[in-house]
Amino acid sequence: MIYSEIIRDIMLENGLSQEELAAVLGVHQTTVGQWLLGKKKPGFDSVLSIYKHFGVTPNDLFGIDDK
């Protein structure tokens, strides 16, 4: 699963809109929209915030196999 799908799943599981997720992560709503469209990847600070708030590791977010 790619990061945009994982972010969409986070939103669905937590009942969050793009605007609400953006507020939680401290980014603009347009940034979340670009992530969902695959036009932009989350930066380091956003990746850490996603992990902190939702428990999704950076490796999981970007589909990196630990093996």
N, CA, C and O atoms as a DFTB+ gen file, in Angstrom:
268 C
 N C O
     1  1       0.853      -1.174       0.000
     2  2       0.000       0.000       0.000
     3  2       0.905       1.245       0.000
     4  3       1.907       1.295       0.713
     5  1       0.541       2.225      -0.795
     6  2       1.350       3.444      -0.868
     7  2       0.869       4.477       0.142
     8  3      -0.242       4.390       0.664
     9  1       1.730       5.457       0.407
    10  2       1.459       6.438       1.459
    11  2       0.117       7.137       1.301
    12  3      -0.548       7.407       2.302
    13  1      -0.298       7.437       0.087
    14  2      -1.570       8.136      -0.087
    15  2      -2.744       7.277       0.384
    16  3      -3.703       7.789       0.962
    17  1      -2.662       5.974       0.134
    18  2      -3.714       5.065       0.585
    19  2      -3.711       4.930       2.103
    20  3      -4.770       4.854       2.726
    21  1      -2.533       4.900       2.691
    22  2      -2.417       4.801       4.149
    23  2      -2.980       6.054       4.806
    24  3      -3.687       5.960       5.809
    25  1      -2.678       7.216       4.258
    26  2      -3.201       8.468       4.805
    27  2      -4.722       8.498       4.680
    28  3      -5.415       8.931       5.601
    29  1      -5.233       8.044       3.555
    30  2      -6.689       7.974       3.367
    31  2      -7.305       7.024       4.402
    32  3      -8.355       7.328       4.969
    33  1      -6.664       5.882       4.650
    34  2      -7.155       4.940       5.660
    35  2      -7.152       5.563       7.058
    36  3      -8.089       5.367       7.832
    37  1      -6.101       6.309       7.376
    38  2      -6.033       6.999       8.674
    39  2      -7.226       7.929       8.821
    40  3      -7.867       7.972       9.871
    41  1      -7.520       8.671       7.763
    42  2      -8.646       9.609       7.796
    43  2      -9.962       8.864       8.009
    44  3     -10.781       9.272       8.833
    45  1     -10.169       7.766       7.264
    46  2     -11.416       6.999       7.371
    47  2     -11.569       6.365       8.749
    48  3     -12.641       6.435       9.350
    49  1     -10.501       5.747       9.250
    50  2     -10.551       5.066      10.547
    51  2     -10.812       6.030      11.702
    52  3     -11.395       5.651      12.718
    53  1     -10.376       7.275      11.539
    54  2     -10.508       8.254      12.610
    55  2     -11.598       9.287      12.348
    56  3     -11.778      10.218      13.133
    57  1     -12.321       9.122      11.248
    58  2     -13.410      10.034      10.914
    59  2     -12.954      11.468      10.707
    60  3     -13.625      12.414      11.122
    61  1     -11.799      11.619      10.057
    62  2     -11.215      12.947       9.862
    63  2     -11.356      13.418       8.416
    64  3     -11.200      12.641       7.473
    65  1     -11.651      14.692       8.268
    66  2     -11.622      15.318       6.946
    67  2     -10.175      15.721       6.655
    68  3      -9.307      15.633       7.523
    69  1      -9.933      16.161       5.429
    70  2      -8.599      16.665       5.089
    71  2      -8.226      17.826       6.012
    72  3      -7.100      17.902       6.504
    73  1      -9.165      18.712       6.237
    74  2      -8.915      19.874       7.084
    75  2      -8.594      19.467       8.519
    76  3      -7.695      20.031       9.143
    77  1      -9.326      18.491       9.038
    78  2      -9.094      18.036      10.415
    79  2      -7.749      17.331      10.548
    80  3      -7.032      17.552      11.524
    81  1      -7.397      16.483       9.579
    82  2      -6.098      15.825       9.612
    83  2      -4.979      16.860       9.529
    84  3      -3.975      16.762      10.235
    85  1      -5.163      17.844       8.664
    86  2      -4.162      18.904       8.532
    87  2      -3.953      19.629       9.863
    88  3      -2.819      19.939      10.228
    89  1      -5.023      19.894      10.577
    90  2      -4.925      20.579      11.870
    91  2      -4.166      19.719      12.888
    92  3      -3.337      20.227      13.643
    93  1      -4.453      18.430      12.902
    94  2      -3.773      17.515      13.825
    95  2      -2.274      17.481      13.535
    96  3      -1.457      17.462      14.456
    97  1      -1.919      17.471      12.247
    98  2      -0.516      17.337      11.844
    99  2       0.213      18.669      11.713
   100  3       1.433      18.694      11.550
   101  1      -0.520      19.767      11.781
   102  2       0.116      21.081      11.674
   103  2       0.543      21.444      10.266
   104  3       1.567      22.099      10.068
   105  1      -0.252      21.012       9.275
   106  2       0.027      21.355       7.879
   107  2      -1.228      21.976       7.276
   108  3      -2.287      21.983       7.904
   109  1      -1.108      22.495       6.065
   110  2      -2.259      23.062       5.369
   111  2      -3.111      21.954       4.760
   112  3      -2.609      20.880       4.429
   113  1      -4.388      22.224       4.619
   114  2      -5.310      21.260       4.015
   115  2      -4.879      20.919       2.594
   116  3      -5.020      19.775       2.162
   117  1      -4.360      21.893       1.871
   118  2      -3.917      21.624       0.493
   119  2      -2.763      20.626       0.469
   120  3      -2.632      19.848      -0.476
   121  1      -1.934      20.647       1.499
   122  2      -0.829      19.685       1.598
   123  2      -1.381      18.276       1.727
   124  3      -0.915      17.362       1.046
   125  1      -2.369      18.093       2.594
   126  2      -2.995      16.774       2.750
   127  2      -3.610      16.343       1.415
   128  3      -3.487      15.183       1.021
   129  1      -4.261      17.261       0.729
   130  2      -4.838      16.952      -0.577
   131  2      -3.793      16.488      -1.569
   132  3      -4.037      15.558      -2.338
   133  1      -2.625      17.128      -1.563
   134  2      -1.544      16.731      -2.466
   135  2      -1.001      15.353      -2.101
   136  3      -0.637      14.579      -2.986
   137  1      -0.943      15.042      -0.817
   138  2      -0.533      13.694      -0.402
   139  2      -1.503      12.664      -0.942
   140  3      -1.099      11.631      -1.475
   141  1      -2.799      12.956      -0.798
   142  2      -3.822      11.999      -1.220
   143  2      -3.806      11.770      -2.728
   144  3      -4.139      10.683      -3.200
   145  1      -3.422      12.788      -3.473
   146  2      -3.329      12.670      -4.928
   147  2      -1.987      12.094      -5.391
   148  3      -1.799      11.825      -6.577
   149  1      -1.058      11.907      -4.450
   150  2       0.257      11.386      -4.796
   151  2       1.160      12.406      -5.451
   152  3       2.168      12.044      -6.058
   153  1       0.809      13.686      -5.335
   154  2       1.609      14.750      -5.948
   155  2       2.754      15.211      -5.050
   156  3       3.710      15.832      -5.515
   157  1       2.647      14.901      -3.764
   158  2       3.640      15.338      -2.793
   159  2       3.720      14.282      -1.701
   160  3       2.701      13.712      -1.312
   161  1       4.928      14.018      -1.204
   162  2       5.109      13.083      -0.103
   163  2       5.233      13.864       1.203
   164  3       5.732      14.989       1.212
   165  1       4.778      13.264       2.307
   166  2       4.940      13.933       3.600
   167  2       6.413      14.130       3.919
   168  3       7.238      13.248       3.680
   169  1       6.731      15.301       4.464
   170  2       8.094      15.593       4.885
   171  2       8.405      14.938       6.222
   172  3       7.542      14.309       6.834
   173  1       9.636      15.091       6.664
   174  2      10.111      14.455       7.888
   175  2       9.234      14.781       9.091
   176  3       8.824      13.877       9.820
   177  1       8.941      16.063       9.307
   178  2       8.124      16.464      10.461
   179  2       6.725      15.865      10.394
   180  3       6.175      15.448      11.413
   181  1       6.157      15.821       9.209
   182  2       4.820      15.239       9.045
   183  2       4.830      13.738       9.278
   184  3       3.904      13.190       9.876
   185  1       5.873      13.078       8.806
   186  2       5.996      11.634       9.019
   187  2       6.062      11.336      10.517
   188  3       5.419      10.404      11.000
   189  1       6.838      12.129      11.242
   190  2       6.932      11.936      12.694
   191  2       5.594      12.207      13.373
   192  3       5.224      11.502      14.312
   193  1       4.873      13.212      12.913
   194  2       3.556      13.514      13.484
   195  2       2.562      12.389      13.211
   196  3       1.764      12.038      14.080
   197  1       2.611      11.829      12.013
   198  2       1.732      10.707      11.675
   199  2       2.036       9.534      12.608
   200  3       1.118       8.877      13.099
   201  1       3.306       9.274      12.848
   202  2       3.685       8.193      13.757
   203  2       3.217       8.489      15.182
   204  3       2.645       7.627      15.849
   205  1       3.464       9.705      15.633
   206  2       3.105      10.098      17.003
   207  2       1.595      10.001      17.244
   208  3       1.167       9.485      18.277
   209  1       0.802      10.486      16.313
   210  2      -0.648      10.559      16.506
   211  2      -1.391       9.271      16.122
   212  3      -2.433       8.956      16.696
   213  1      -0.845       8.532      15.146
   214  2      -1.601       7.398      14.611
   215  2      -0.849       6.067      14.651
   216  3      -1.407       5.034      14.282
   217  1       0.403       6.079      15.091
   218  2       1.167       4.846      15.243
   219  2       1.616       4.197      13.950
   220  3       1.999       3.027      13.949
   221  1       1.576       4.931      12.853
   222  2       2.032       4.406      11.561
   223  2       3.518       4.730      11.426
   224  3       3.906       5.897      11.393
   225  1       4.341       3.691      11.348
   226  2       5.786       3.912      11.268
   227  2       6.166       4.483       9.898
   228  3       5.444       4.295       8.919
   229  1       7.298       5.178       9.840
   230  2       7.770       5.667       8.530
   231  2       7.933       4.540       7.517
   232  3       7.594       4.705       6.345
   233  1       8.452       3.392       7.961
   234  2       8.613       2.262       7.042
   235  2       7.277       1.806       6.494
   236  3       7.156       1.538       5.299
   237  1       6.265       1.713       7.359
   238  2       4.941       1.322       6.897
   239  2       4.361       2.366       5.943
   240  3       3.757       2.024       4.926
   241  1       4.551       3.633       6.282
   242  2       3.991       4.719       5.468
   243  2       4.522       4.692       4.051
   244  3       3.787       4.963       3.101
   245  1       5.803       4.362       3.902
   246  2       6.422       4.383       2.581
   247  2       6.658       3.001       2.001
   248  3       7.345       2.857       0.990
   249  1       6.083       1.969       2.648
   250  2       6.150       0.620       2.096
   251  2       7.528       0.002       2.109
   252  3       7.874      -0.775       1.220
   253  1       8.324       0.346       3.123
   254  2       9.670      -0.205       3.222
   255  2       9.605      -1.490       4.037
   256  3       9.121      -1.504       5.169
   257  1      10.102      -2.563       3.442
   258  2      10.127      -3.863       4.113
   259  2      11.333      -3.910       5.035
   260  3      12.448      -3.607       4.609
   261  1      11.128      -4.284       6.282
   262  2      12.210      -4.350       7.269
   263  2      13.186      -5.491       7.022
   264  3      14.246      -5.532       7.645
   265  1      12.860      -6.404       6.141
   266  2      13.701      -7.582       5.905
   267  2      14.896      -7.262       5.081
   268  3      15.703      -8.146       4.794
